[in-house]
Amino acid sequence: MAAHTDTAPGQAGEAAWTQDAILAAVATLVGEVIGEDYLEGIPITMATSFADDIEMESIEFVALAERVRERFGDKVDFIGWLAEMELDEIMGLTVGQLVGMILACLTS
């Protein structure tokens, strides 16, 4: 998966973030958190479920939240967004929902 760079879309004259660019970045971050070997054969799409498909554990969500903050900045409050959800909503969370939240934060 691609390495993190300091220049992101929307910075230093780069094109604005798109859904596809955010999806690719989130897929990379997930791979960094749970291990790319574990993800082998698991496609990361907008419909991918963190609980059912990736089997992400709560401590991994914390690590993912930190990486999301590092990658996208403080404007994207992943922890605050999760805190507003009920447990069943968190258990059903998809990559697409996270991508949508990030996109909304970055374009607002």
N, CA, C and O of each residue as an XYZ file, in Angstrom:
432
protein
N       0.846     -1.181      0.000
C       0.000      0.000      0.000
C       0.886      1.237      0.000
O       2.052      1.172      0.389
N       0.345      2.338     -0.426
C       1.131      3.546     -0.593
C       1.576      4.124      0.743
O       0.870      4.028      1.747
N       2.743      4.717      0.735
C       3.270      5.349      1.936
C       2.642      6.725      2.096
O       2.220      7.345      1.120
N       2.586      7.189      3.319
C       2.054      8.510      3.629
C       2.999      9.579      3.112
O       4.217      9.465      3.253
N       2.442     10.603      2.523
C       3.243     11.740      2.095
C       2.749     12.975      2.817
O       1.607     13.026      3.272
N       3.618     13.973      2.918
C       3.239     15.193      3.606
C       2.321     16.064      2.763
O       1.552     16.854      3.311
N       2.386     15.939      1.451
C       1.527     16.722      0.580
C       0.283     15.907      0.266
O       0.355     14.840     -0.344
N      -0.853     16.430      0.695
C      -2.122     15.747      0.479
C      -2.967     16.577     -0.466
O      -2.740     17.779     -0.609
N      -3.938     15.951     -1.110
C      -4.859     16.748     -1.920
C      -5.421     17.901     -1.099
O      -5.710     17.748      0.088
N      -5.568     19.019     -1.722
C      -6.084     20.183     -1.016
C      -4.986     21.027     -0.392
O      -5.254     22.119      0.109
N      -3.743     20.530     -0.416
C      -2.625     21.276      0.136
C      -1.650     21.610     -0.971
O      -1.540     20.868     -1.947
N      -0.950     22.702     -0.834
C       0.142     23.078     -1.727
C      -0.247     22.959     -3.199
O       0.538     22.474     -4.013
N      -1.456     23.400     -3.539
C      -1.869     23.414     -4.930
C      -2.349     22.084     -5.472
O      -2.683     21.993     -6.653
N      -2.394     21.050     -4.647
C      -2.882     19.747     -5.105
C      -4.392     19.827     -5.321
O      -5.059     20.727     -4.810
N      -4.915     18.879     -6.079
C      -6.361     18.810     -6.307
C      -7.078     18.540     -4.983
O      -6.489     17.988     -4.053
N      -8.331     18.927     -4.905
C      -9.117     18.704     -3.689
C      -9.328     17.208     -3.463
O      -9.256     16.410     -4.397
N      -9.588     16.847     -2.217
C      -9.869     15.452     -1.882
C     -11.111     14.984     -2.628
O     -12.082     15.728     -2.765
N     -11.072     13.764     -3.102
C     -12.224     13.126     -3.723
C     -12.582     11.896     -2.897
O     -11.793     11.449     -2.064
N     -13.755     11.362     -3.128
C     -14.176     10.144     -2.434
C     -13.180      9.014     -2.696
O     -12.807      8.296     -1.768
N     -12.749      8.849     -3.938
C     -11.809      7.776     -4.274
C     -10.464      7.958     -3.588
O      -9.864      6.987     -3.128
N      -9.984      9.202     -3.517
C      -8.703      9.471     -2.855
C      -8.800      9.186     -1.356
O      -7.869      8.641     -0.762
N      -9.923      9.554     -0.749
C     -10.111      9.293      0.679
C     -10.237      7.795      0.917
O      -9.663      7.275      1.874
N     -10.979      7.091      0.062
C     -11.107      5.640      0.184
C      -9.732      4.980      0.116
O      -9.428      4.100      0.921
N      -8.912      5.390     -0.825
C      -7.558      4.821     -0.950
C      -6.731      5.116      0.293
O      -5.998      4.248      0.768
N      -6.840      6.327      0.823
C      -6.091      6.692      2.025
C      -6.566      5.890      3.228
O      -5.750      5.418      4.020
N      -7.886      5.732      3.373
C      -8.431      4.954      4.491
C      -7.999      3.495      4.369
O      -7.655      2.874      5.375
N      -8.008      2.940      3.171
C      -7.561      1.561      2.972
C      -6.104      1.401      3.400
O      -5.746      0.403      4.025
N      -5.274      2.370      3.068
C      -3.875      2.340      3.479
C      -3.760      2.398      4.994
O      -2.987      1.646      5.587
N      -4.520      3.285      5.624
C      -4.474      3.427      7.087
C      -4.940      2.145      7.779
O      -4.337      1.718      8.763
N      -5.998      1.539      7.275
C      -6.490      0.286      7.844
C      -5.407     -0.778      7.739
O      -5.174     -1.525      8.690
N      -4.745     -0.851      6.591
C      -3.657     -1.801      6.412
C      -2.522     -1.570      7.390
O      -1.934     -2.527      7.893
N      -2.208     -0.314      7.665
C      -1.158      0.015      8.628
C      -1.547     -0.410     10.041
O      -0.698     -0.844     10.819
N      -2.835     -0.284     10.369
C      -3.309     -0.592     11.719
C      -3.415     -2.100     11.961
O      -2.937     -2.599     12.980
N      -4.032     -2.820     11.038
C      -4.261     -4.244     11.303
C      -3.313     -5.168     10.561
O      -3.323     -6.378     10.785
N      -2.503     -4.615      9.689
C      -1.516     -5.414      8.982
C      -1.966     -5.740      7.572
O      -3.050     -6.279      7.350
N      -1.116     -5.406      6.639
C      -1.441     -5.643      5.233
C      -1.594     -7.129      4.932
O      -2.387     -7.510      4.070
N      -0.832     -7.980      5.643
C      -0.949     -9.431      5.425
C      -2.342     -9.918      5.784
O      -2.898    -10.771      5.091
N      -2.915     -9.385      6.864
C      -4.263     -9.767      7.277
C      -5.293     -9.364      6.218
O      -6.265    -10.082      5.981
N      -5.072     -8.229      5.595
C      -6.024     -7.707      4.616
C      -5.921     -8.374      3.252
O      -6.771     -8.149      2.390
N      -4.895     -9.189      3.042
C      -4.722     -9.831      1.741
C      -5.986    -10.614      1.382
O      -6.431    -11.480      2.135
N      -6.538    -10.303      0.248
C      -7.746    -10.979     -0.205
C      -9.038    -10.350      0.295
O     -10.123    -10.801     -0.073
N      -8.943     -9.317      1.125
C     -10.130     -8.609      1.610
C     -10.179     -7.255      0.898
O      -9.393     -6.364      1.221
N     -11.084     -7.087     -0.059
C     -11.165     -5.794     -0.748
C     -11.727     -4.716      0.189
O     -12.716     -4.940      0.888
N     -11.093     -3.570      0.190
C     -11.593     -2.443      0.977
C     -12.394     -1.561      0.033
O     -11.836     -0.852     -0.804
N     -13.714     -1.617      0.182
C     -14.626     -0.835     -0.651
C     -15.502      0.014      0.262
O     -15.398     -0.055      1.487
N     -16.357      0.807     -0.347
C     -17.273      1.633      0.436
C     -18.217      0.767      1.273
O     -18.692      1.213      2.317
N     -18.494     -0.454      0.834
C     -19.429     -1.344      1.535
C     -18.751     -2.221      2.588
O     -19.433     -2.937      3.322
N     -17.432     -2.177      2.672
C     -16.711     -3.021      3.620
C     -17.066     -2.640      5.053
O     -17.006     -1.469      5.427
N     -17.433     -3.634      5.847
C     -17.783     -3.434      7.255
C     -16.537     -3.602      8.117
O     -15.789     -4.567      7.965
N     -16.323     -2.649      9.026
C     -15.179     -2.757      9.941
C     -15.308     -3.980     10.849
O     -14.312     -4.648     11.125
N     -16.519     -4.280     11.314
C     -16.712     -5.396     12.249
C     -16.808     -6.739     11.531
O     -16.105     -7.683     11.894
N     -17.662     -6.837     10.524
C     -17.919     -8.125      9.886
C     -16.857     -8.534      8.871
O     -16.445     -9.693      8.843
N     -16.413     -7.601      8.044
C     -15.470     -7.942      6.976
C     -14.017     -7.886      7.438
O     -13.232     -8.793      7.159
N     -13.669     -6.822      8.140
C     -12.282     -6.622      8.559
C     -12.038     -7.188      9.963
O     -10.901     -7.481     10.332
N     -13.116     -7.337     10.743
C     -13.039     -7.825     12.124
C     -12.132     -6.949     12.986
O     -11.320     -7.448     13.764
N     -12.288     -5.627     12.829
C     -11.483     -4.667     13.567
C     -11.927     -4.624     15.020
O     -13.124     -4.582     15.304
N     -10.981     -4.632     15.933
C     -11.261     -4.585     17.365
C     -11.205     -3.145     17.858
O     -10.685     -2.266     17.171
N     -11.745     -2.907     19.055
C     -11.852     -1.548     19.581
C     -10.498     -0.853     19.693
O     -10.399      0.334     19.383
N      -9.465     -1.550     20.122
C      -8.144     -0.928     20.241
C      -7.610     -0.532     18.862
O      -6.862      0.437     18.732
N      -8.001     -1.288     17.841
C      -7.593     -0.941     16.479
C      -8.334      0.295     15.982
O      -7.786      1.067     15.195
N      -9.577      0.493     16.431
C     -10.298      1.724     16.101
C      -9.578      2.937     16.669
O      -9.503      3.980     16.020
N      -9.050      2.801     17.882
C      -8.304      3.897     18.502
C      -7.068      4.222     17.660
O      -6.781      5.388     17.391
N      -6.349      3.191     17.251
C      -5.169      3.393     16.407
C      -5.555      4.003     15.060
O      -4.858      4.880     14.550
N      -6.669      3.535     14.484
C      -7.134      4.089     13.214
C      -7.506      5.558     13.381
O      -7.190      6.378     12.519
N      -8.170      5.895     14.473
C      -8.557      7.287     14.731
C      -7.332      8.192     14.783
O      -7.358      9.302     14.250
N      -6.279      7.736     15.409
C      -5.045      8.519     15.490
C      -4.444      8.716     14.100
O      -3.996      9.812     13.764
N      -4.436      7.675     13.311
C      -3.877      7.782     11.959
C      -4.746      8.661     11.059
O      -4.227      9.379     10.204
N      -6.063      8.606     11.249
C      -6.957      9.481     10.491
C      -6.645     10.939     10.834
O      -6.591     11.790      9.946
N      -6.440     11.226     12.125
C      -6.104     12.594     12.541
C      -4.772     13.040     11.942
O      -4.645     14.164     11.457
N      -3.785     12.150     11.980
C      -2.477     12.489     11.414
C      -2.566     12.738      9.910
O      -1.919     13.651      9.396
N      -3.349     11.945      9.208
C      -3.442     12.036      7.745
C      -4.291     13.194      7.264
O      -3.932     13.883      6.309
N      -5.434     13.412      7.938
C      -6.392     14.399      7.455
C      -6.462     15.668      8.295
O      -7.079     16.647      7.876
N      -5.844     15.670      9.473
C      -5.832     16.868     10.314
C      -6.928     16.877     11.364
O      -7.813     16.021     11.387
N      -6.838     17.869     12.226
C      -7.762     17.984     13.357
C      -9.191     18.303     12.941
O     -10.118     18.143     13.735
N      -9.376     18.751     11.711
C     -10.719     19.069     11.218
C     -11.600     17.816     11.168
O     -12.826     17.910     11.227
N     -10.966     16.646     11.059
C     -11.683     15.372     11.006
C     -11.636     14.745     12.400
O     -10.607     14.216     12.818
N     -12.761     14.812     13.112
C     -12.842     14.326     14.497
C     -13.500     12.946     14.518
O     -14.689     12.812     14.804
N     -12.700     11.927     14.209
C     -13.193     10.551     14.154
C     -13.704     10.101     15.511
O     -14.769      9.490     15.597
N     -12.962     10.393     16.572
C     -13.365      9.985     17.929
C     -14.676     10.667     18.330
O     -15.567     10.016     18.875
N     -14.799     11.952     18.068
C     -16.030     12.669     18.380
C     -17.212     12.124     17.605
O     -18.319     12.024     18.134
N     -16.979     11.771     16.351
C     -18.021     11.202     15.499
C     -18.473      9.849     16.035
O     -19.671      9.576     16.099
N     -17.516      8.997     16.421
C     -17.863      7.695     17.001
C     -18.598      7.851     18.328
O     -19.517      7.090     18.631
N     -18.190      8.842     19.114
C     -18.788      9.045     20.436
C     -20.286      9.355     20.347
O     -21.026      9.114     21.300
N     -20.727      9.884     19.217
C     -22.144     10.213     19.031
C     -22.985      9.005     18.626
O     -24.209      9.105     18.536
N     -22.337      7.865     18.379
C     -23.040      6.675     17.901
C     -23.371      5.711     19.030
O     -22.697      5.661     20.059
N     -24.431      4.951     18.799
C     -24.770      3.842     19.678
C     -23.867      2.665     19.314
O     -23.291      2.636     18.227
N     -23.745      1.698     20.218
C     -22.873      0.554     19.990
C     -23.235     -0.202     18.712
O     -22.346     -0.600     17.958
N     -24.533     -0.405     18.459
C     -24.928     -1.137     17.256
C     -24.572     -0.373     15.978
O     -24.294     -0.985     14.947
N     -24.578      0.962     16.045
C     -24.161      1.759     14.895
C     -22.661      1.592     14.639
O     -22.226      1.482     13.493
N     -21.887      1.576     15.707
C     -20.441      1.389     15.577
C     -20.146      0.000     15.024
O     -19.276     -0.161     14.168
N     -20.869     -0.996     15.512
C     -20.657     -2.376     15.046
C     -21.013     -2.533     13.562
O     -20.454     -3.394     12.883
N     -21.928     -1.718     13.059
C     -22.324     -1.785     11.656
C     -21.598     -0.799     10.754
O     -21.916     -0.691      9.570
N     -20.635     -0.084     11.298
C     -19.929      0.966     10.561
C     -19.211      0.410      9.337
O     -18.534     -0.616      9.400
N     -19.379      1.116      8.221
C     -18.704      0.718      6.986
C     -17.607      1.722      6.642
O     -17.589      2.852      7.130
N     -16.712      1.277      5.799
C     -15.655      2.158      5.310
C     -16.285      3.358      4.605
O     -15.798      4.480      4.739
N     -17.353      3.131      3.862
C     -18.036      4.210      3.155
C     -18.566      5.291      4.079
O     -18.518      6.475      3.745
N     -19.074      4.889      5.244
C     -19.546      5.891      6.203
C     -18.386      6.744      6.703
O     -18.517      7.961      6.834
N     -17.252      6.107      6.983
C     -16.078      6.862      7.420
C     -15.582      7.779      6.309
O     -15.259      8.939      6.563
N     -15.521      7.277      5.094
C     -15.101      8.088      3.960
C     -16.021      9.292      3.804
O     -15.548     10.409      3.596
N     -17.319      9.076      3.903
C     -18.289     10.168      3.799
C     -18.099     11.219      4.869
O     -18.176     12.416      4.593
N     -17.850     10.773      6.101
C     -17.618     11.716      7.197
C     -16.363     12.532      6.935
O     -16.366     13.751      7.104
N     -15.295     11.870      6.525
C     -14.038     12.590      6.252
C     -14.243     13.593      5.134
O     -13.810     14.740      5.250
N     -14.895     13.184      4.049
C     -15.145     14.071      2.926
C     -15.961     15.293      3.366
O     -15.660     16.424      2.985
N     -16.989     15.046      4.169
C     -17.829     16.158      4.657
C     -17.005     17.134      5.504
O     -17.155     18.349      5.374
N     -16.143     16.605      6.364
C     -15.306     17.464      7.208
C     -14.320     18.270      6.382
O     -14.092     19.446      6.665
N     -13.736     17.657      5.372
C     -12.714     18.323      4.575
C     -13.286     19.336      3.595
O     -12.588     20.259      3.175
N     -14.558     19.170      3.228
C     -15.160     20.088      2.263
C     -16.076     21.128      2.902
O     -16.656     21.963      2.208
N     -16.203     21.075      4.238
C     -17.084     22.052      4.907
C     -16.335     23.320      5.251
O     -16.917     24.247      5.815
